[in-house]
Amino acid sequence: MSSPEEAVRQARADYEQHMQTCRQCHVDTAPCAVAKHLLRLYNNARRGAPRR
């Protein structure tokens, strides 16, 4: 199982990669449903990670 910090990094990387490769997100500058879901996953991972 990965650490909480690794989960945050992976969620952020997934979101950023999607924003760069998704035609709707990249061209329209409006996030699609998948981007919104990935951002929600990132925010949840960030909230769940221990504070430094």
Distance bins in CASP14 RR format, pairs under 12 A and 6 or more apart:
PFRMAT RR
TARGET T0000
AUTHOR 0000-0000-0000
RMODE 2
METHOD distances of the structure
MODEL  1
1 7 0 0 0 0 1 0 0 0 0 0 0
2 8 0 0 0 0 1 0 0 0 0 0 0
2 9 0 0 0 0 1 0 0 0 0 0 0
2 10 1 0 0 1 0 0 0 0 0 0 0
2 11 0 0 0 0 0 1 0 0 0 0 0
2 45 0 0 0 0 0 1 0 0 0 0 0
2 49 0 0 0 0 0 1 0 0 0 0 0
3 9 0 0 0 0 1 0 0 0 0 0 0
3 10 0 0 0 0 0 1 0 0 0 0 0
3 45 0 0 0 0 0 1 0 0 0 0 0
3 48 0 0 0 0 0 1 0 0 0 0 0
3 49 0 0 0 0 1 0 0 0 0 0 0
3 50 0 0 0 0 1 0 0 0 0 0 0
4 10 0 0 0 0 0 1 0 0 0 0 0
4 11 0 0 0 0 0 1 0 0 0 0 0
4 44 0 0 0 0 0 1 0 0 0 0 0
4 45 1 0 0 1 0 0 0 0 0 0 0
4 46 0 0 0 0 1 0 0 0 0 0 0
4 47 0 0 0 0 0 1 0 0 0 0 0
4 48 1 0 0 1 0 0 0 0 0 0 0
4 49 1 0 1 0 0 0 0 0 0 0 0
4 50 1 0 0 1 0 0 0 0 0 0 0
4 51 0 0 0 0 0 1 0 0 0 0 0
4 52 0 0 0 0 0 1 0 0 0 0 0
5 11 0 0 0 0 0 1 0 0 0 0 0
5 12 0 0 0 0 0 1 0 0 0 0 0
5 45 0 0 0 0 1 0 0 0 0 0 0
5 46 0 0 0 0 0 1 0 0 0 0 0
5 48 0 0 0 0 0 1 0 0 0 0 0
5 49 1 0 0 1 0 0 0 0 0 0 0
5 50 0 0 0 0 1 0 0 0 0 0 0
5 51 0 0 0 0 0 1 0 0 0 0 0
5 52 0 0 0 0 1 0 0 0 0 0 0
6 12 0 0 0 0 0 1 0 0 0 0 0
6 13 0 0 0 0 0 1 0 0 0 0 0
6 45 0 0 0 0 1 0 0 0 0 0 0
6 49 0 0 0 0 1 0 0 0 0 0 0
7 13 0 0 0 0 0 1 0 0 0 0 0
7 14 0 0 0 0 0 1 0 0 0 0 0
7 41 0 0 0 0 1 0 0 0 0 0 0
7 42 0 0 0 0 1 0 0 0 0 0 0
7 44 0 0 0 0 1 0 0 0 0 0 0
7 45 1 0 1 0 0 0 0 0 0 0 0
7 46 0 0 0 0 1 0 0 0 0 0 0
7 47 0 0 0 0 0 1 0 0 0 0 0
7 48 0 0 0 0 1 0 0 0 0 0 0
7 49 1 0 0 1 0 0 0 0 0 0 0
7 50 0 0 0 0 0 1 0 0 0 0 0
8 14 0 0 0 0 0 1 0 0 0 0 0
8 15 0 0 0 0 0 1 0 0 0 0 0
8 41 0 0 0 0 0 1 0 0 0 0 0
8 42 1 0 0 1 0 0 0 0 0 0 0
8 43 0 0 0 0 1 0 0 0 0 0 0
8 44 0 0 0 0 1 0 0 0 0 0 0
8 45 1 0 1 0 0 0 0 0 0 0 0
8 46 1 0 1 0 0 0 0 0 0 0 0
8 47 0 0 0 0 1 0 0 0 0 0 0
8 48 0 0 0 0 1 0 0 0 0 0 0
8 49 1 0 1 0 0 0 0 0 0 0 0
8 50 0 0 0 0 0 1 0 0 0 0 0
8 51 0 0 0 0 0 1 0 0 0 0 0
8 52 0 0 0 0 0 1 0 0 0 0 0
9 15 0 0 0 0 0 1 0 0 0 0 0
9 16 0 0 0 0 0 1 0 0 0 0 0
9 42 0 0 0 0 1 0 0 0 0 0 0
9 45 0 0 0 0 1 0 0 0 0 0 0
9 46 0 0 0 0 0 1 0 0 0 0 0
9 49 0 0 0 0 1 0 0 0 0 0 0
10 16 0 0 0 0 0 1 0 0 0 0 0
10 17 0 0 0 0 0 1 0 0 0 0 0
10 38 0 0 0 0 0 1 0 0 0 0 0
10 41 0 0 0 0 1 0 0 0 0 0 0
10 42 0 0 0 0 1 0 0 0 0 0 0
10 45 1 0 0 1 0 0 0 0 0 0 0
10 46 0 0 0 0 0 1 0 0 0 0 0
10 49 0 0 0 0 0 1 0 0 0 0 0
11 17 0 0 0 0 0 1 0 0 0 0 0
11 18 0 0 0 0 0 1 0 0 0 0 0
11 37 0 0 0 0 0 1 0 0 0 0 0
11 38 1 0 0 1 0 0 0 0 0 0 0
11 39 0 0 0 0 1 0 0 0 0 0 0
11 40 0 0 0 0 1 0 0 0 0 0 0
11 41 1 0 1 0 0 0 0 0 0 0 0
11 42 1 1 0 0 0 0 0 0 0 0 0
11 43 0 0 0 0 1 0 0 0 0 0 0
11 44 0 0 0 0 1 0 0 0 0 0 0
11 45 1 0 1 0 0 0 0 0 0 0 0
11 46 1 0 0 1 0 0 0 0 0 0 0
11 47 0 0 0 0 0 1 0 0 0 0 0
11 48 0 0 0 0 0 1 0 0 0 0 0
11 49 0 0 0 0 0 1 0 0 0 0 0
12 18 0 0 0 0 0 1 0 0 0 0 0
12 19 0 0 0 0 0 1 0 0 0 0 0
12 38 0 0 0 0 1 0 0 0 0 0 0
12 39 0 0 0 0 1 0 0 0 0 0 0
12 41 0 0 0 0 1 0 0 0 0 0 0
12 42 1 0 1 0 0 0 0 0 0 0 0
12 43 0 0 0 0 0 1 0 0 0 0 0
12 44 0 0 0 0 0 1 0 0 0 0 0
12 45 0 0 0 0 1 0 0 0 0 0 0
12 46 0 0 0 0 1 0 0 0 0 0 0
12 49 0 0 0 0 0 1 0 0 0 0 0
13 19 0 0 0 0 0 1 0 0 0 0 0
13 20 0 0 0 0 0 1 0 0 0 0 0
13 38 0 0 0 0 1 0 0 0 0 0 0
13 41 0 0 0 0 0 1 0 0 0 0 0
13 42 0 0 0 0 1 0 0 0 0 0 0
13 45 0 0 0 0 0 1 0 0 0 0 0
14 20 0 0 0 0 0 1 0 0 0 0 0
14 21 0 0 0 0 0 1 0 0 0 0 0
14 22 0 0 0 0 0 1 0 0 0 0 0
14 34 0 0 0 0 1 0 0 0 0 0 0
14 35 0 0 0 0 0 1 0 0 0 0 0
14 37 0 0 0 0 0 1 0 0 0 0 0
14 38 1 0 1 0 0 0 0 0 0 0 0
14 39 0 0 0 0 1 0 0 0 0 0 0
14 40 0 0 0 0 0 1 0 0 0 0 0
14 41 1 0 0 1 0 0 0 0 0 0 0
14 42 1 0 0 1 0 0 0 0 0 0 0
14 45 0 0 0 0 0 1 0 0 0 0 0
15 21 0 0 0 0 0 1 0 0 0 0 0
15 22 0 0 0 0 0 1 0 0 0 0 0
15 25 0 0 0 0 1 0 0 0 0 0 0
15 31 0 0 0 0 1 0 0 0 0 0 0
15 32 0 0 0 0 0 1 0 0 0 0 0
15 34 0 0 0 0 1 0 0 0 0 0 0
15 35 1 0 0 1 0 0 0 0 0 0 0
15 36 0 0 0 0 1 0 0 0 0 0 0
15 37 0 0 0 0 1 0 0 0 0 0 0
15 38 1 0 1 0 0 0 0 0 0 0 0
15 39 1 0 1 0 0 0 0 0 0 0 0
15 40 0 0 0 0 1 0 0 0 0 0 0
15 41 1 0 0 1 0 0 0 0 0 0 0
15 42 1 0 1 0 0 0 0 0 0 0 0
15 43 0 0 0 0 1 0 0 0 0 0 0
15 44 0 0 0 0 0 1 0 0 0 0 0
15 45 0 0 0 0 0 1 0 0 0 0 0
15 46 0 0 0 0 0 1 0 0 0 0 0
16 22 0 0 0 0 0 1 0 0 0 0 0
16 25 0 0 0 0 0 1 0 0 0 0 0
16 26 0 0 0 0 0 1 0 0 0 0 0
16 35 0 0 0 0 0 1 0 0 0 0 0
16 38 0 0 0 0 1 0 0 0 0 0 0
16 39 0 0 0 0 0 1 0 0 0 0 0
16 42 0 0 0 0 1 0 0 0 0 0 0
17 25 0 0 0 0 0 1 0 0 0 0 0
17 26 0 0 0 0 0 1 0 0 0 0 0
17 34 0 0 0 0 0 1 0 0 0 0 0
17 35 0 0 0 0 0 1 0 0 0 0 0
17 38 0 0 0 0 1 0 0 0 0 0 0
17 42 0 0 0 0 0 1 0 0 0 0 0
18 24 0 0 0 0 0 1 0 0 0 0 0
18 25 1 0 0 1 0 0 0 0 0 0 0
18 26 0 0 0 0 1 0 0 0 0 0 0
18 31 0 0 0 0 1 0 0 0 0 0 0
18 32 0 0 0 0 1 0 0 0 0 0 0
18 33 0 0 0 0 0 1 0 0 0 0 0
18 34 1 0 0 1 0 0 0 0 0 0 0
18 35 1 0 1 0 0 0 0 0 0 0 0
18 36 0 0 0 0 0 1 0 0 0 0 0
18 37 0 0 0 0 1 0 0 0 0 0 0
18 38 1 0 1 0 0 0 0 0 0 0 0
18 39 0 0 0 0 1 0 0 0 0 0 0
18 41 0 0 0 0 0 1 0 0 0 0 0
18 42 0 0 0 0 0 1 0 0 0 0 0
19 25 1 0 1 0 0 0 0 0 0 0 0
19 26 1 0 0 1 0 0 0 0 0 0 0
19 27 0 0 0 0 0 1 0 0 0 0 0
19 28 0 0 0 0 0 1 0 0 0 0 0
19 29 0 0 0 0 1 0 0 0 0 0 0
19 30 0 0 0 0 0 1 0 0 0 0 0
19 31 1 0 0 1 0 0 0 0 0 0 0
19 32 0 0 0 0 1 0 0 0 0 0 0
19 34 0 0 0 0 0 1 0 0 0 0 0
19 35 1 0 0 1 0 0 0 0 0 0 0
19 36 0 0 0 0 0 1 0 0 0 0 0
19 38 0 0 0 0 1 0 0 0 0 0 0
19 39 0 0 0 0 1 0 0 0 0 0 0
19 42 0 0 0 0 0 1 0 0 0 0 0
20 26 1 0 0 1 0 0 0 0 0 0 0
20 27 0 0 0 0 0 1 0 0 0 0 0
20 35 0 0 0 0 0 1 0 0 0 0 0
21 27 0 0 0 0 0 1 0 0 0 0 0
21 32 0 0 0 0 0 1 0 0 0 0 0
21 34 0 0 0 0 0 1 0 0 0 0 0
21 35 0 0 0 0 0 1 0 0 0 0 0
21 38 0 0 0 0 0 1 0 0 0 0 0
22 28 0 0 0 0 1 0 0 0 0 0 0
22 29 0 0 0 0 0 1 0 0 0 0 0
22 30 0 0 0 0 0 1 0 0 0 0 0
22 31 0 0 0 0 1 0 0 0 0 0 0
22 32 1 0 0 1 0 0 0 0 0 0 0
22 33 0 0 0 0 0 1 0 0 0 0 0
22 34 1 0 0 1 0 0 0 0 0 0 0
22 35 1 0 0 1 0 0 0 0 0 0 0
22 36 0 0 0 0 0 1 0 0 0 0 0
22 37 0 0 0 0 0 1 0 0 0 0 0
22 38 0 0 0 0 1 0 0 0 0 0 0
23 29 0 0 0 0 0 1 0 0 0 0 0
23 30 0 0 0 0 0 1 0 0 0 0 0
23 32 0 0 0 0 1 0 0 0 0 0 0
23 34 0 0 0 0 0 1 0 0 0 0 0
23 35 0 0 0 0 0 1 0 0 0 0 0
24 30 1 0 0 1 0 0 0 0 0 0 0
24 31 0 0 0 0 1 0 0 0 0 0 0
24 32 1 0 1 0 0 0 0 0 0 0 0
24 33 0 0 0 0 1 0 0 0 0 0 0
24 34 0 0 0 0 1 0 0 0 0 0 0
24 35 0 0 0 0 1 0 0 0 0 0 0
24 36 0 0 0 0 0 1 0 0 0 0 0
25 31 1 0 1 0 0 0 0 0 0 0 0
25 32 1 0 1 0 0 0 0 0 0 0 0
25 33 0 0 0 0 0 1 0 0 0 0 0
25 34 0 0 0 0 1 0 0 0 0 0 0
25 35 1 0 1 0 0 0 0 0 0 0 0
25 36 0 0 0 0 1 0 0 0 0 0 0
25 38 0 0 0 0 1 0 0 0 0 0 0
25 39 0 0 0 0 0 1 0 0 0 0 0
26 32 0 0 0 0 0 1 0 0 0 0 0
26 35 0 0 0 0 0 1 0 0 0 0 0
28 35 0 0 0 0 0 1 0 0 0 0 0
29 35 0 0 0 0 0 1 0 0 0 0 0
30 36 0 0 0 0 0 1 0 0 0 0 0
31 37 0 0 0 0 1 0 0 0 0 0 0
31 38 0 0 0 0 1 0 0 0 0 0 0
31 39 1 0 0 1 0 0 0 0 0 0 0
31 40 0 0 0 0 0 1 0 0 0 0 0
32 38 0 0 0 0 1 0 0 0 0 0 0
32 39 0 0 0 0 0 1 0 0 0 0 0
33 39 0 0 0 0 0 1 0 0 0 0 0
33 40 0 0 0 0 0 1 0 0 0 0 0
34 40 0 0 0 0 0 1 0 0 0 0 0
34 41 0 0 0 0 0 1 0 0 0 0 0
35 41 0 0 0 0 0 1 0 0 0 0 0
35 42 0 0 0 0 0 1 0 0 0 0 0
36 42 0 0 0 0 0 1 0 0 0 0 0
36 43 0 0 0 0 0 1 0 0 0 0 0
37 43 0 0 0 0 0 1 0 0 0 0 0
37 44 0 0 0 0 0 1 0 0 0 0 0
38 44 0 0 0 0 0 1 0 0 0 0 0
38 45 0 0 0 0 0 1 0 0 0 0 0
39 45 0 0 0 0 0 1 0 0 0 0 0
39 46 0 0 0 0 0 1 0 0 0 0 0
40 46 0 0 0 0 0 1 0 0 0 0 0
40 47 0 0 0 0 0 1 0 0 0 0 0
41 47 0 0 0 0 0 1 0 0 0 0 0
41 48 0 0 0 0 0 1 0 0 0 0 0
42 48 0 0 0 0 0 1 0 0 0 0 0
42 49 0 0 0 0 0 1 0 0 0 0 0
43 49 0 0 0 0 0 1 0 0 0 0 0
END
